[in-house]
Amino acid sequence: FLPSYLIHSLSGEDRSASTSPSGSPSPSRNECSITPLTPSPSPVRSQQTQPRVACPFSVVVAIDFGTTSSGYAFSFTEDPETIHMMRRWEGGDPGVANQKSPTCLLLTPDLRFHSFGFAARDSYHDLDPEEARHWLYFDKFKMKIHSTSDLTMETELESVSGRRVRAIEVFAHALRFFREHALKEVKDQSFSVLEGNEVRWVITVPAVWRQPAKQFMREAAYLAGLMTPDSPEQLLIALEPEAASIYCRKLRLHQVIDLSQPPLTNGLDVDGSRPFDSSFRQAREQLRRARHSRTFLVESGTGELWSEMQTGDRYIVADCGGGTVDLTVHQIEQPQGTLKELYKASGGPYGAVGVDLAFEAMLCQIFGADFIESFKAKRPAAWVDLTIAFEARKRTAAPGRANSLNISLPFSFIDFYKRHRGQSVETALRKSNMNFIKWSSQGMLRLSAEAMNELFQPTINNIIKHIENLMQKEEVKGVRFLFLVGGFAESPMLQRAAQNALGRNCRIIIPHDVGLTILKGAVLFGLDPTVVRVRRCPLTYGVGVLNRFVEGRHPRDKLLIKDGREWCTDILDRFVSVDQSVALGEVVRRSYTPARMGQRKIIINIYCSDTDDITYITNPGVRKCGAITLDLLESGAVAASAGDNDKGSVFERREIRTTMQFGDTEIKVTAVDVATGRLVRASIDFLSN
C-alpha cells in the first residue's frame, strides 16, 4: 500500500478471461486511457482473508503523537492484559501532572537533533536571546499537517525563530526520539533479546486526516528507522477516536466519571449540596496515585459498562485533543465485542490550541499585532515562556470560579514593549478599554473569570455544535453514551458545557485517565487490529475510464473516436462511495492491461470527492488525490519472451489483476499478472501530486 509493498499472488481460481481494447487515446487524454476489464460495483469479501494467526510480534509499542503532548506505551504479546506506560519525564510544569511530554523539538543551528519535550523547552529557554535566534524550536507542529491541503515530502515547517526545514525531517526526529526511548525501556523489561522485526509499532493520527497525511506519518516512520519500507506491516496507523473507543470497551464503572446528573447552578447541585468539581478532584487524586504505578491492567473481555448496553446500542467517542476534535460513532457487536463504525469520522480544528490562539489575539488587541509579531521574532524564547505560563493557568480555569487568574509576563516583554512603544504595559492596558483585564503591580496580567470564559467560548461552542449536528444524523439518532476523551476533555469548562447542552440526551462518560485513553487503546489496537470490523469511507474514490459512447446520455464534449469506435472519456469508475460501510477484508477488484508492447509501468490516477453525486472526473468537487503504480518489470520478462515467440499474442492478452482494500485505516493495493500468476509490485501514493 506504499512504495515497495511486495504483494502475494492471488489464488488461481480467481482468474478471469475478460479482455479490453488495447491501445490508448491521445496523450492529452491519457488520464483515463483505461477501460475497466472487470467492473465490480461494490467491495467483496476477499477469498484470501485468513483466519487469525498467532501474532508474529513479541511486543507492541504505541506512540500517541499529539499536538500539545506525546507519549508511548507498550505491551508484550504474551501478556496482552498489561499495558506499560512510558517512564515519567524529568521536568514538567508546576501544578500539571505529566505522564506525557510536550510535543516540542529543538534543533541546533546546523539542523542536528538536540532535544525533545521538557528538555527541548528548558534548553531553548536557557539560550542567550541572540543565540536563540539561530536555533530551531518547534511546538504544536502537528497542526501544520492537518491544515496543509497540498502536503508533500517537501512541505516545510517554520520554527519559532522563523527558520524553515522540511516537515518530514521534524517528524522523523521526534519519532526517532520515541523509538530510542521506547526500545531501551522495552529491553529493560524483556527477558529475551529483542530483534527489530519483533516490534509492532502503532502511531496515532486524527480520524479526520486524509490519506496524504497518514502516508506522511508512515514515511516519517521509515525515515526515523522504526521499520523499513520492505516490512510495512510492522507499522499500523491508528485513528485516535477509534483507539479511544477500543479502550473504552474495557472500562469498569469505578474507572469513569458519569456527568449525566441534573445541570448544576453556580458550581453546585441544584439543591446546593455538592460542589461541581468534587468528583473531578477525586478523579485527579486517583490519577495522581496511579502515576506511581506505570502498569495498567485491562479486562480480558469487555468491561462492566458494556453489560448495560444491548446489542445495537450506539455511542459517540469525542476525542478532544490539543489540535483537533475528532468524532466517531460506533456500535458494539456482542458477544465478540468487535466494533462497527456507523457514520464517517468527522471533526475539525477545534482543539485546546484554539484557546491559546484566542489569548494571542487578545494580546494583539491590547499591544498591537505588529508588536506581538516583532516580540515573537526578536525574543522567541520569552514568547514560549509566556505561552507556557498561559497553558498552566488555562488548565485551572473552571466554570464556577469567581476570582481572577494571574498570568506572569516575562520581564523581557515589559522591557521590550517600553522600548518599542515608548510607554508602559500598564498604560497599554488602560488604553485598550478591556475592563475584565487588569494589571497587577507584581508584573502580571489579571484575567477575570469573564475574560477566561471569553477565551474558551468560541472553541467550546464549535465542539458542542459539532456533536449536536452529528446527533441529528439519521444513523446516529438514539445514541445512549457520549465518551469525552483526550487532553482537552480534562477541562471543567468543556465538561460543564457538554453536560448542560447534551446531558439530557445521553450519558456523558469521562474515563479517569482521560489523557491516556488513546495511548492505551492504540496498544490494544496493535495487539488485535481486527477489533474494528466495519468502517465508513470518508470519501468517494475512483478512477477515470473510457466507456462506450451512448448518444443522448453522454455529452458530445466527452466523445473520443479511436480505431473507428466511439468512446466517452472521463467517466468515474467508483471503487467506494462516501459513507459506504466497508468490512475488514472486503476488497475491490479491477483488471488493467498495458496500452503498448514493452510498457514498464501502468500509472492509474485516483480521484476523490466529498459527495457521491458525480458522473465524471471533471465534475466540480472532484480532485486528483493519488496514483496507483503497477511495476511490470518483474513479470514483464516472462511475458516479453513469450511475446517474441508468439508474435506478441500473450502480451496482447496480458491482464493485471489489482485488489484494493478500503476497510483498513489506510488504503492498500496488491496486484498479480494473471497470464503468469506472478506478483506485480504495486504501490499507492498520495504525496506526489
N, C-alpha and C positions, 0 to 999 in steps of 0.2 A: 504493500500500500504506500510505499515510499521508495525513493531510489534504492536499487539493489535488493528489493524484496524478492528473493527467489521463491518460486511458487511450485506447488506439487501438481503433477499431471492429473487431469480429471479422469474419472472411470470410463472405460471403453464403451459401455453400453449407452453412453450419453451422446454418442456422435450423431450428427445429422448430415444428410446428403444435400442440403439446400445449397443453391449457388446464387451468385449475384452478378449483375452486369459488371464486367471488368472495365478498367479504364477510368479516367477521372475527368470531370468537366474542366472548363478553362481555369487557369491559375487564379483569376480574380475571385472565383467562387470555390476554391479548393477547401474552404472551411467545412463544407457539407458535401464532400465528394463521396461519402459512404452511403451505401444503401443497406438497410438492416437485412441481414440474411435470415435471422431467426427472431422475429419480434416476440417479446414476451411481455404482455401488458402489465403484469404485476409480479412482485417477488415470489419466488417459490422456495420451499424449504430445501436446502442443499442435501443431496444424497450422501455427500461426504461427511456430514456432521457426525463426528464420532461420539460415542458415549463418553462421559467424563473420565479422564485418565488421571492417575496419580500425579500430583504437582511435581514438575521436573526441577523446581527451585527449592533451595533449603531455607531461604529467608525472603520475606517481602519487606522492602523499605519504601515508605511513602513520604513524599515531600509535599507539604502544603505551601505552595509558593504564593503568598498573599500580597496584596497591595501595600499594606502597612506593616504586617508582621508575617514571619515564615517559621516553619519548623519541620521536624521529621519525626517519624515513629516507625517501629519495626516489629515484626512478629516472626518467630520460627515456624515453619510449616508443620513441624511435628508437635507443636504446642500452640495451635491457632487461637486458643481462647485467651491467650495472654498477649497483651499489647504493651510494648516497652516504649515509653516516651523518651525524647532526647534529654540529655543531661541539662540541668539548669544552667542558664547562661550567666556568665560573670557580668557585672554591671547591671544596669537597669534604672528605671525612673522611680523616684520616691513615690510611695503610695500605689504603685502599679505592680501587681503580681505578674511575673513573667514566666510562661512556660515556652514561649516562642521568642524569636529575636526580631528586632525591627528590620524590615527589608531595605537595608542601606548598604551601599557598596562604595569603597574608596579605592581609587587607582592612583598610582604615582604619576608625576608629570610625564614620565616616559611610557605611560599606559600599562604598567605592570600591576598585578593584583597586590593590594596592601592589606585590606581587612574587610570584614563583613559584620553587619549587626551592630551591637553596642560598641564593639571595638572600633568599627569604622566611624561611628558617630563621635566617640570620645577623641579619637586621633585627629579627626578633622577639626574638632573644637579647639584642640591644643596647638594647632598650627599657627604660626605667625600670620596675621592678616594678609601681608604682602605675598607670603609663600603660598597661602591657601588658594590664591587666585590661579596658581599653576596646577593644582591637584584637581582630580575629577571625583566629585562626590555625587552619587545618585540616590535618590529615595523616591518611593511611590512610582517607580518607573514601569511597573506592570500595566498601568492605565494607558500608556502610550500604545501598547499592542492592541488594546480594545478600541482605541479611538482612531487608529490609522486605517484608512479604507483601502490603501494600496500597499499592504505590507509585503516586503520582500526581504531577501537576505542582506540587502544593502541599506535598509531603513536605519536611520541614525537616532541616537538619543542625545539630548543636551544635558550636560552636568550642571550643577548649581552655579558653577563659575562661568558657564557659557560655552565651554569646550565640548566638541561633539565626538562621538565614537559610535561604531556600528552596534546596533541594539543586540544582535545575536551574540556579540562578544561579552556584553554586560551580563546577559542572562547566563551564558556559559560559565563566566567567572563565579556567579552566585551558585549555580548547580554544582560546579566543581568543589566549591567550599563545602556544600552539604554532603557531597559524595565522600570526601575525605573524612569528615567528622563522623558520618553515619557508619562507614566501613570500620573505622577504628573502634567505635563503640560496639558494633556487632561482633567484631573479632574478640573483644574483651569478654563478651558473654557467651561466645561459642566454644564448644568443647573440641570441635574438629577444625582442620584447616579449611578455610573457605576459598573456593575458586571464584573468579569474577563472574563466570557464567551461571553460578548458583544463586545469584541475587536477582530477584524480580523487582524492578523499580516502578513506582507509581507516581506520576506528577499530576497535581490537581489544576484544573482550569475552570473558569466560569462556564456554565452551560450555554450562555448566550454567545460565547465566542464562536466565530465561523471557522471553517476548515483551515484557512491560511494560518490563523493564529495557533491552532492546535498543531499543525505541521511545524510551525516556527519553534514551538516548545520542544518538539521531537528533535529537530535539527540542532537546537541548543544543547540538548542532552547528548547527542552524538559528539558534538564539539567538546563537551565537558568530560567525555570519556566514561559516561555511565554504562554505555554499551556501544557496539559498532553497528553500522547500517546493515551488516550481514546477519545480525540477530535482532531484528526489530521487535520480535515477540517478547524480548526481555523488558520492554517498557510498555506500560499501559498509561493511557491518558484517562484520568478520572474526572468526571464532571462534578463540580463542588456540591450542588444541592443533592445530587444523586448519592454521593458518598455520605452526606449527612443523613439522607433517608435510610441508607443501608445500616448505619449505626443506630438510628432511632428505633429500628425494629428490635434492637436488643435491650431497650431500656426497661429498667424496673421502676416501680412507682416512686421509690424514695430517691431516684436519680433525676427527678424532674420537678419543675415548679409549674403549677397549673394556674394560669392567670384568669381563668374563667369564673371569677366571682363577680358580684354586682359591681358596677362602677363606683369609684371612690370619690370622696369630696375632700379637698384640702389635704390630701395625703393621708386621710383616714377612711376607714369603712364608713358606710352611710350612717351607722349608729355611732361613729366616732371612736370605736373601740380599738382598732388595730392600725398602727402606722403602716402606710402603703409599702414601705421598703423593708419591713422587718423580715419577710420571707427571703428577700434578696440578700440581706445581711447574713442571715442564717446560711444561705447557699454559698456565699463568699467564704464564710468561716469554714464550711465543709471543704470547699475547694482549696483553701489555704492549708488545711490539714493534709489533704490528698497530695499536695505538692511534695511532701516528704517522701511519698512513695511514688515512683515513676512508673509503676506497673499497674495496668488496669486489666481486670478480668471481665470478659464479656460472656453473655449467655450462649450456650451451645445452640439452643433453639431460638425462638422469638421471646421477647420479654413480656412481663405481666401486662403492660399497657395494651398489647395487641389482643389479649384474651377478651378485652371489652369490644373488640372490633369483629363485626360479622364479615364473612366473605363478601367482597364487592364494596366494602366501605372505602371512601376516597379520603385522601388527606393532601394538604399542601405543605411543602417544605420551602420556607423563605430564608434563603441564605443572605443575611445582611452583613456584608463584609466592608472592607475599607474602601474599595473602589466601586464595586458593583452590587446590585441586589439582583439575585437570581431566583426565579420561582420554578418549582417543578411540581407536577401533580401526579401522585402515584396511587395505585390500588394494590393492596397486598393479596396475594393468592395463597389461600390456605389449602391443604395443610403444609405445603412445601415451603411457604414463606418467601417465594420469589416475588418480584415487583414488576408491575406493568405501568408504563407511562401513559397517562390519559390525555395529555394535552402538550403540545410542543413547548419546550422551555422558553420562558420569557423573562424580561427584566430590563435593566438599563443601568446607566452610570449614576446610581443614587446611593452610593456608599457613604461611609462616615467622612470621606475626603470632602464631600460637599459642604460639611460644616466648617472644615478648615478653609475652603475657598470663600465661604461667606465671611469668615473672620478677616481674611486677606482683603476682601472687597470693602469691609468696614474700615480697615486701616487706610486703604486708598482714599476713601471718602473723607477721612479726618486729615490725613497728612499729605494727600495728593499722590496719584498713581505714578507720576514721574519720579517722586522722591522714593517711593517703595521700590520701584524698578532699579533705581540707582543704588539704593542701600543693598539690595539683593546681589547686585553685580560687584560692588566695592567691598562689602562686608558679608560674604556668603556664609561664613561660619556663625556669625552673630544672628543672621536670619534663621539658620537652622535651630539655634538656641531658642529663639522666640517661638518657633513652631512647636518645639518640644514643650516649652512652658505652657502653651495653649492646650496641647494634647493632654497634659496631666490634669488641667482644670476641666477640660471637656468631659473627662471620664467621671468627674464628681457631680456634674450637672444633674439635678433631679427635679421632677415637676413640683414637688411640694416645698421646694427650697425658697426661703424668704430673703436670706442675706446675700450680699454681693460676693462675686468671685474676684480675687486679685490675680492679675497676670503680670509677672515681672517683665519690664522692658530692659533689655541689655543696656549697659552704660553706653556702649558704642552707638546705640540707636539714638539715645538722648543727645549725645555729643554731636553725632553726625547731622542730626536734624537742626541743631542750633547753628552749626557752621554752614549748612546747606541753605537754610531758610532765614537765618538771622533772627529767629525767635524761638521761644521755648516750646517744648511739647505741651506744657500746661496751657499756654496761650492758644495753641492749635486746637486743643480740645474745647476750650471755651468758645472759640470762633465757629466751631463745627455745628453748634446748636444741638448736639446729641445729648439730650438730658439724661439718658439712662447710662451714660459712661462718664465716670468722674476720674480725676487724677488724685492719686494718693501721694502724700509728701514723702513716702518711702520709695518712690520711684516705680509705682505700679499703676496699671490701668485697673480701675474698679468697674467691673461689668455687673449691672443689676441683673436680677433674675429675669426681668423682662427682656434685657439685651440678649442674654444667653438663649432665651426662648426664641427670639427672632432669628438667631443664627441657625438653630436646629430646624425651625418650622418648614422651610421650603423642601429640604431633603426628606424629612419625615412625611410631609404631605404627599410627595411623589411616591414613596413606598406604599403608604396606605391606599392611595388612589389606584396604584398598580394592582395590589392584592384584590381590592374591591372589583375592579374591571375583570380580573381573572375569574372571580367568583360568579360573575354574571354569565359566563360562557356555559353553553348547554352541557358540555362534557364534565363541567366542574361543579355544577349546581348540587347542593346537598352534601358538600364537604363537611366532615364531622370534626376533623382536627386540623389545626394550623401549628406547625412546628417553627419556631423562630430560632435560627442558629446563626453562627458567625460572630465575629468580634463586636459588631455594632448592636447585636441583639442583647448585649450586656447593658446597654444604655437604658436607665429607667425612663428617660424621655420617650424613647421608641416603644418601650414596653407599655407605658401608660397610654400612648396614642393608639397602639394596636388593641389594647383592652377596651378603650372607650368606643372605638369605631367598629371593631369586629367581634368583640366578646359575646355578643348576643347571638351571633350566627353559628359559632363553632367554638370548640375548646382550644384555647391557646396554650401550647406546651413549650416550655423552655428547658432544655437539658441543663443540669448544673454546670458542667464543664463546657459551656456553650461555645467558647472559642476554640475548643479542641475537637469538637464533634466531627468536622470534616476530615481532620487528620486521622482520627480513629476509623472513620468509615472508609477512607482511602486504603487503609491497611486491609480491612475486611474485603474490599473490592479486589485487591491484589491476590488475596487468598482464594477468592472464588468470583471470577469475572462474569459468571453466568447468572448471578443473582438477579440482575435486571433483565427480564426475559423479553420484554416488548418495549420498544422506544417509538417516539413520534418523530417524523422527519421535519427538521426546521425549515427546509426549503424544497422547492421543486427542482429536481436535477434531470438533465437530459443532454442529448447531442443533436446537432443539426444533420438532417439526412435528405436524400432525394426520394420523392415518391412519384408514381405515375401522375401526370398532369390530368386533372378532370375539369373539362370546360364547364364554367358556371359555378364550380365550387372553389377553384383556386384562382387568385388574381393573376392577370396577364403579366404583371411585372415580375412574377416568380417563375415564368416559363423559361426553360432551358432545353434547346433541341440538341441532342447528341446522338450520333450514329442513326439519324432518322427517327429517333424516339423522342417523345415529349416528356420532360420531367418537370416537377415542381420543386424548386430549391427551398432551402432554409426551414424546412418543416422540423419542429421539435419532436424528437423521439424521446418520450419521457422514460426515465428509469424509475423514479419515485415521485410522488406528489407531496406538496406541503401538508403537514399534519397527518400524513398517512401512517398507520401502525405498521411497523416492521419488526418481526420477531428475530431474536438472535439466531443466526444460522440460515436465515432466509437469504436467497441470492437473486440477483437479476442477471440473466444471461443474454449476451449478444454475440453474433459472429461477424467478423470483418474479414475482408480479403484485400491483399495488396493490389494497388492500382496498376503496377507495371512490373516487368521482369527485373530481377536484381534489386528490388526495393529492400532497403535495410531496416527501415523503421516505419511503423504506422503511428501517426500522431493524431489523436482524436480530441478536439476541443470540447470541454464540458461547459454547459450553460446552466445558470440557476436563476430562480425568481422567487420573490416572496409570495406570489399568488399562483393559483393553478389555472387561471383563466387565460391561457396562452396557446397559440397555434404555431407561431413562427418564432425563430430565434431573434428576429428583428423587432418583435413586439416591444412596446415600452415596458421598462422594468426588468427586462431580461438582460443579463450580463454574462460575459465570458468569465468563468471563475477558476478554470484549471484545465489540465490536459492529461489524458492517458497516453503513455508511450509504450508501444509494443516493440521490443527489440527483436528483429527477425534473424539476427546473425547466427545464433546458436543452432536453431533448427533449419536455418536457411541453407547451410552447406548440403544437407541431405536433399532438400527439395531442388536445389540448383543442379546437383549432379544427376538427379532423376530427370530433371527437365532437359538436360543435354541429350540423354539417351532417347527421350520420348518427345522430342520437338516441343518441349515446354508444356505438354498437356497436364502433367502433375502440378506445375506451377499455376496454370490457369485455374485449377480447381482448389487451390490452396485456401484453407479456411482457418482463421484464428478464432478459437472459441474463448470469449472473455467472460469472466464471472466477477460480479461486483457485490460487495456486502455493504448494506446501509444500516444494519441493525446494531452496529457497534458504536463506540464513542468516536471512532474515526472511520472514514470510508476506506475500504480495502479493495484491491483488484488483483486477480490472478488470471493467467491465460495459458492455453495449450494449443499447439499446432495439430489440428485434427488429422491431417494426412500422415504425419509421422508419429503422433502420440507423444511428441516431446514437449517439454515445458518451454514457454516463451517468457523471457524476462519482462515483467510488466511493472510499471510504476504509475503513480498518480501524483501530480504535482499541482499545488495551489499557490505556490510562492513565486512563480516565474512570470506572472503576467506583466 
